[in-house]
């Protein structure tokens, strides 16, 4: 049996801080690059693909919103899956969908940081080697100070990033001839569908707000709102950004390795190089801050549920999951150090990690459907409308994206091979932990005896204060 304890937040995250958490994963360099690459490939068709990807993103937001308030625990996907289809799949979904993504995706972003620092301050790179490790250490220390430090910093970082992206987007759209560029490539439904797999990478990660539910001031109202507001902001910002790219750059330039830098220079000239480089580094900082805060709390929640060693359930005096935070930061650093400045060496790994992220989304949709029928009387402060249509759309849509995940045909084999390796390792650990440590059936759902009181104690209390 799993006993859900009431969640009493030590400090309150308001709606702005939760929105900043929801979008902190996507206002980053790697997403800016992939969005402009997509615009170069499809023009108007890519804008349509962003719209289709937004529908898929809305489906997973609906599932996470209902499940997070029904089972308000820091473990997030691990808690939902354990209650729906068993502890084994819960461990697989959490480790492969989030921990693996953090361990493999963040180092790629840090390589981009080091490349920009080498351009701005060559002496620092020569002296330190990998300045991004200093950034990693700094954000680990800041998160160890607790949720208040995270909230203040995250809100500032995301605000600066969004203002910068919107400024570039509107300035480029006004300066260039957008209509002529879009008219040059007519709408083709098949082309738009083929680009959804690329577009959705700019719309993932909104659920990173869910592990912060124990810190939210008014979770019933603010958690769903934060994800939907974040989704709307992202779609608007990146659509304008892509339009600016189409207006100011050639398709060849949009397909280059650093089109985000070229776009800033095309709009504002050479003086913008330093300012945009700093903006891009801030984007990487928001990603790092969000992942350290959210994934460490997922790990903590898994440990509290018995899915990981109890050490990771501990907190420091500031209420931060210190062992999980430090272990995550050390793991990211251990992957980053041997890679040097060669981002290509981990391309197939990061795309494969993103594939595991999609698998986690599919599992969450299945959790939602199973728990809606298995636990119909459990209080749900938020209920997904039109159930189960959004969930079925999400399952089939995510499966389509997964099957078309490779950016180039030659990368398909290594990407799927890496997915198989990551899933194989997490499956092996899940079987070992559930069978030999927990001594339970990995595919038997764990009953919830007091899930409703847990929700009522926190969420209902917040509702009463409205």
C-alpha positions in Angstrom: 0.0 0.0 0.0 1.1 3.6 -0.6 0.1 6.2 1.9 -0.2 9.7 0.6 0.7 12.3 3.1 -0.7 15.8 2.9 1.4 18.3 1.2 2.1 21.5 3.1 4.1 23.9 1.1 6.9 25.7 3.0 6.6 28.7 0.8 4.3 29.7 -2.0 5.1 29.6 -5.7 2.6 32.0 -7.4 1.4 31.7 -11.0 4.2 33.8 -12.6 6.9 31.5 -11.0 5.0 28.4 -12.1 4.7 29.7 -15.7 8.4 30.4 -15.7 9.0 26.8 -14.5 6.7 25.4 -17.2 8.5 27.2 -20.1 12.0 27.1 -18.7 12.9 23.9 -20.7 12.2 25.4 -24.1 13.5 29.0 -24.1 17.0 27.7 -24.8 19.6 27.7 -27.6 19.0 24.2 -28.9 15.3 25.0 -29.3 15.9 28.3 -31.0 18.2 26.5 -33.5 15.8 23.6 -34.2 12.9 26.0 -34.7 14.8 28.0 -37.3 16.0 24.8 -39.0 12.4 23.8 -39.3 11.4 27.2 -40.8 14.1 26.7 -43.4 12.8 23.3 -44.3 9.1 24.1 -44.5 8.3 27.9 -44.4 4.5 28.1 -44.1 4.2 24.3 -43.7 6.4 24.5 -40.6 4.1 27.1 -39.0 1.2 24.7 -39.6 3.3 21.9 -38.0 3.8 24.1 -34.9 0.0 24.4 -34.7 -0.4 20.6 -35.0 2.4 20.0 -32.4 0.5 22.5 -30.1 -2.5 20.2 -30.2 -0.4 17.2 -29.1 1.2 19.4 -26.4 -2.3 20.4 -25.2 -3.2 16.7 -24.9 -0.4 15.9 -22.5 -1.0 19.1 -20.5 -4.6 17.9 -19.9 -3.4 14.5 -18.7 -0.7 16.0 -16.4 -3.1 18.6 -15.0 -5.7 16.0 -13.9 -3.2 13.5 -12.6 -1.0 16.0 -10.8 -3.9 17.4 -8.8 -5.4 13.9 -8.2 -2.1 12.6 -6.9 -0.2 15.7 -5.8 3.2 14.2 -5.2 6.7 15.3 -6.2 7.3 12.0 -8.0 5.0 13.1 -10.8 5.0 10.5 -13.6 6.4 7.8 -11.2 3.5 8.3 -8.8 0.9 8.3 -11.5 2.2 5.2 -13.2 2.7 3.2 -10.0 -1.0 3.7 -9.2 -2.1 2.9 -12.7 0.0 0.0 -14.1 2.6 -0.8 -11.5 6.0 0.2 -10.0 8.0 -1.4 -12.7 6.7 0.8 -15.6 6.7 3.8 -13.1 10.5 3.5 -12.7 11.0 3.0 -16.4 8.9 6.1 -17.3 10.5 8.4 -14.8 14.1 7.3 -15.3 14.0 7.0 -19.1 11.7 10.0 -19.7 13.3 12.5 -17.4 16.6 11.5 -15.7 18.0 10.2 -18.9 16.9 13.3 -20.8 18.6 15.5 -18.2 21.8 13.5 -18.2 22.1 13.5 -22.0 20.4 16.7 -23.1 21.9 19.2 -20.7 25.5 18.4 -21.6 24.7 19.3 -25.3 23.3 22.6 -24.1 26.4 23.2 -22.0 28.6 22.6 -25.0 26.8 25.5 -26.7 27.4 27.7 -23.7 31.2 26.9 -23.8 31.3 27.7 -27.5 29.7 31.2 -26.9 31.9 31.9 -23.9 35.0 31.0 -26.0 33.8 33.7 -28.5 33.1 36.3 -25.8 35.9 35.7 -23.3 38.6 33.5 -24.9 40.8 33.9 -21.9 38.3 32.4 -19.5 37.9 29.3 -21.7 41.7 28.9 -21.8 42.0 29.2 -18.0 39.0 27.1 -16.9 38.6 24.7 -19.8 34.8 24.2 -19.6 33.2 27.4 -18.0 29.8 25.7 -18.3 30.7 23.5 -15.3 31.0 26.7 -13.2 27.4 27.5 -14.4 26.3 24.0 -13.4 27.9 24.3 -10.0 26.4 27.8 -9.4 22.8 26.7 -10.2 23.2 23.6 -8.0 24.2 25.8 -5.1 21.4 28.2 -5.7 18.8 25.4 -5.8 20.3 24.0 -2.6 19.1 27.3 -1.0 15.5 26.3 -1.4 12.5 27.1 -3.6 12.4 30.8 -2.9 15.8 31.3 -4.5 14.7 29.2 -7.5 11.5 31.1 -8.0 13.1 34.5 -8.0 15.9 33.5 -10.3 13.7 31.5 -12.7 11.1 34.3 -13.2 13.8 36.8 -14.1 15.6 34.5 -16.5 12.5 33.4 -18.4 11.2 37.0 -18.6 14.5 38.2 -20.1 14.5 35.3 -22.6 10.9 35.7 -23.7 11.3 39.5 -24.2 14.5 38.8 -26.2 12.8 36.2 -28.5 9.7 38.3 -29.0 11.8 41.4 -29.7 13.7 39.5 -32.4 10.5 38.0 -33.8 8.6 41.3 -34.1 11.6 43.2 -35.4 12.4 40.6 -38.0 8.8 40.3 -39.1 8.5 44.1 -39.5 11.9 44.5 -41.3 11.5 41.7 -43.9 9.1 40.7 -46.6 7.2 37.9 -44.9 4.4 37.7 -47.3 6.6 37.0 -50.3 8.6 34.4 -48.5 5.5 32.5 -47.3 3.9 32.8 -50.8 6.9 31.3 -52.4 6.2 27.9 -50.8 2.6 26.9 -50.9 0.8 24.9 -48.1 1.2 21.2 -48.5 -0.5 19.0 -45.9 2.0 16.1 -46.3 4.9 18.5 -45.8 3.4 19.9 -42.7 2.8 16.5 -41.2 6.4 15.5 -41.9 7.6 18.5 -39.8 5.5 17.9 -36.7 8.3 15.7 -35.3 10.7 18.6 -35.4 8.2 21.2 -34.2 7.1 19.4 -31.1 10.6 19.6 -29.6 9.9 23.3 -28.9 6.7 22.4 -27.0 7.8 19.7 -24.6 8.5 20.0 -20.9 5.5 22.0 -19.7 4.8 19.3 -17.2 8.0 20.3 -15.3 5.7 22.4 -13.2 4.1 19.3 -11.7 6.9 18.2 -9.4 6.7 21.7 -7.9 3.1 21.2 -6.9 4.1 20.8 -3.3 5.5 24.3 -3.4 2.6 26.0 -5.2 0.6 28.5 -3.3 -2.7 27.6 -5.0 -2.1 24.4 -7.0 -5.8 23.7 -8.0 -6.0 27.1 -9.8 -2.4 27.7 -10.9 -0.9 24.4 -12.0 -3.2 23.9 -15.0 -3.1 27.6 -15.8 0.6 27.7 -15.7 0.9 24.9 -18.3 -1.7 26.3 -20.7 -0.4 29.9 -20.4 3.1 28.6 -21.0 2.0 26.7 -24.0 0.3 29.8 -25.5 3.4 31.9 -24.8 5.7 29.4 -26.4 3.6 29.0 -29.6 3.3 32.8 -30.1 7.0 33.4 -29.3 8.4 30.7 -31.6 5.9 31.4 -34.4 7.0 35.0 -34.5 10.7 33.9 -34.2 10.3 31.6 -37.2 8.5 34.3 -39.2 11.4 36.6 -38.5 13.8 33.9 -39.7 11.9 33.5 -42.9 11.8 37.2 -43.5 15.5 37.9 -42.8 17.5 34.7 -43.7 17.8 32.4 -46.7 16.8 28.8 -46.4 20.5 27.9 -46.5 21.2 30.2 -43.6 18.2 28.9 -41.6 19.6 25.4 -42.0 23.1 26.3 -40.7 24.5 25.3 -37.3 23.9 28.6 -35.6 21.0 30.3 -37.4 19.9 32.0 -34.1 23.1 34.0 -34.1 22.8 34.8 -37.8 19.2 36.1 -37.3 20.2 38.4 -34.5 23.0 39.8 -36.6 20.8 40.2 -39.7 18.3 42.3 -37.7 20.5 44.3 -35.3 23.9 44.2 -36.9 27.3 43.3 -35.6 26.9 45.2 -32.3 24.2 42.7 -31.3 26.6 39.8 -31.2 27.6 40.2 -27.6 24.1 40.9 -26.4 22.6 37.9 -28.2 25.3 35.7 -26.9 24.5 36.7 -23.4 20.8 36.1 -24.1 21.5 32.6 -25.4 23.6 31.8 -22.3 20.6 33.0 -20.2 18.4 30.6 -22.1 20.8 27.8 -21.2 20.6 29.0 -17.6 16.8 28.7 -17.5 17.0 25.1 -18.8 19.6 24.2 -16.2 17.7 25.9 -13.4 14.4 24.2 -14.4 15.9 20.7 -14.8 17.9 20.8 -11.6 14.8 21.9 -9.6 12.2 19.7 -11.2 14.1 16.5 -11.9 15.6 16.4 -8.5 12.1 16.6 -7.0 11.0 13.7 -9.3 13.9 11.7 -7.9 13.0 12.7 -4.4 9.4 11.7 -5.0 10.4 8.3 -6.4 12.6 7.7 -3.3 9.6 8.6 -1.1 7.5 6.0 -2.9 10.2 3.3 -2.5 11.2 3.4 -6.2 14.8 4.6 -5.5 17.1 4.4 -2.4 15.8 6.3 0.6 18.9 8.6 0.6 17.4 10.6 -2.3 14.2 11.3 -0.2 16.2 13.5 2.2 16.0 17.3 2.3 18.3 20.0 3.7 17.2 22.7 6.1 16.1 24.9 3.2 13.7 22.2 2.1 15.7 21.3 -1.0 16.2 17.7 -2.1 19.9 18.0 -1.5 21.1 14.4 -2.2 19.1 14.2 -5.4 20.2 17.7 -6.5 23.9 16.9 -6.0 23.7 13.5 -7.6 22.0 15.0 -10.7 24.5 17.8 -11.0 27.4 15.4 -10.7 25.9 13.1 -13.3 25.5 15.9 -15.8 29.0 17.0 -15.2 30.4 13.5 -15.6 28.7 13.3 -19.0 29.8 16.8 -20.0 33.5 16.6 -19.2 34.7 13.9 -21.6 32.8 15.4 -24.6 35.0 18.4 -25.0 33.6 20.8 -27.7 32.2 18.1 -30.0 28.4 18.3 -29.8 28.1 15.9 -32.7 29.2 13.0 -30.5 26.1 13.1 -28.5 23.5 14.1 -31.2 22.1 10.6 -31.5 22.0 10.2 -27.7 20.1 13.4 -27.1 17.6 12.7 -29.9 17.2 9.2 -28.5 16.6 10.7 -25.0 13.9 12.9 -26.5 12.3 9.7 -27.9 12.2 8.3 -24.4 10.5 11.5 -23.4 7.7 10.8 -25.9 7.4 7.3 -24.5 6.9 8.8 -21.0 4.1 11.0 -22.4 2.4 8.0 -23.9 2.6 6.2 -20.6 1.1 9.2 -18.8 -1.9 9.2 -21.3 -2.3 5.5 -20.5 -2.2 6.2 -16.8 -4.9 8.8 -17.2 -7.2 6.5 -19.0 -6.6 3.6 -16.6 -7.1 5.7 -13.5 -10.2 7.4 -14.8 -11.9 4.0 -15.1 -10.2 2.3 -12.1 -10.7 5.1 -9.6 -13.8 6.9 -10.8 -14.7 8.2 -7.3 -11.3 9.7 -6.5 -11.5 13.5 -6.2 -10.2 15.3 -9.3 -9.9 19.1 -8.7 -9.2 19.3 -12.5 -10.9 17.0 -15.0 -9.7 16.7 -18.6 -12.6 17.7 -21.0 -13.7 15.5 -23.8 -12.1 12.4 -22.2 -10.7 10.2 -23.7 -10.3 11.9 -27.1 -7.3 14.1 -26.1 -5.6 11.2 -24.6 -6.1 8.9 -27.6 -5.0 11.8 -29.9 -1.9 12.2 -27.8 -1.1 8.4 -27.8 -1.3 8.1 -31.6 0.2 11.5 -32.3 3.2 10.8 -30.0 3.7 7.4 -31.6 3.7 9.0 -35.0 6.3 11.5 -33.9 8.4 8.8 -32.3 8.4 6.8 -35.6 9.6 9.9 -37.4 12.1 11.1 -34.8 15.3 11.0 -36.9 16.3 14.3 -38.4 18.2 12.5 -41.2 17.8 8.9 -42.5 21.4 7.9 -41.6 20.8 8.7 -37.9 17.7 6.5 -37.6 19.6 3.3 -36.8 21.8 4.8 -34.0 18.9 6.7 -32.5 16.7 3.7 -32.2 19.6 1.7 -31.0 20.3 4.2 -28.2 16.6 4.2 -27.3 16.8 0.4 -27.0 19.9 0.7 -24.8 18.4 3.3 -22.5 15.1 1.5 -22.2 17.0 -1.8 -21.7 19.0 -0.4 -18.8 16.0 1.2 -17.1 13.9 -2.0 -17.6 16.7 -4.1 -16.0 16.9 -1.7 -13.0 13.2 -1.6 -12.7 13.0 -5.4 -12.6 15.9 -5.7 -10.1 14.5 -3.1 -7.8 10.8 -4.2 -7.8 11.5 -8.0 -7.6 14.6 -8.1 -5.4 14.4 -5.0 -3.3 10.7 -4.1 -3.0 9.7 -7.8 -3.5 6.5 -7.0 -5.4 5.0 -7.6 -8.8 6.4 -4.9 -11.1 3.2 -4.8 -13.1 0.6 -4.8 -10.3 -0.8 -1.4 -9.6 -0.2 -0.1 -6.0 -3.5 0.7 -4.4 -4.0 4.2 -3.0 -5.6 4.2 0.4 -5.5 7.8 1.3 -5.0 9.6 -2.0 -8.2 11.7 -1.6 -7.3 13.1 1.8 -3.9 14.1 0.4 -5.5 16.1 -2.3 -8.1 17.5 0.0 -5.6 18.6 2.6 -3.6 20.7 0.2 -5.7 21.5 -2.9 -9.0 21.9 -1.1 -7.4 24.2 1.4 -6.1 26.3 -1.4 -9.5 26.4 -3.0 -11.1 27.6 0.2 -8.8 30.6 0.2 -9.9 31.7 -3.2 
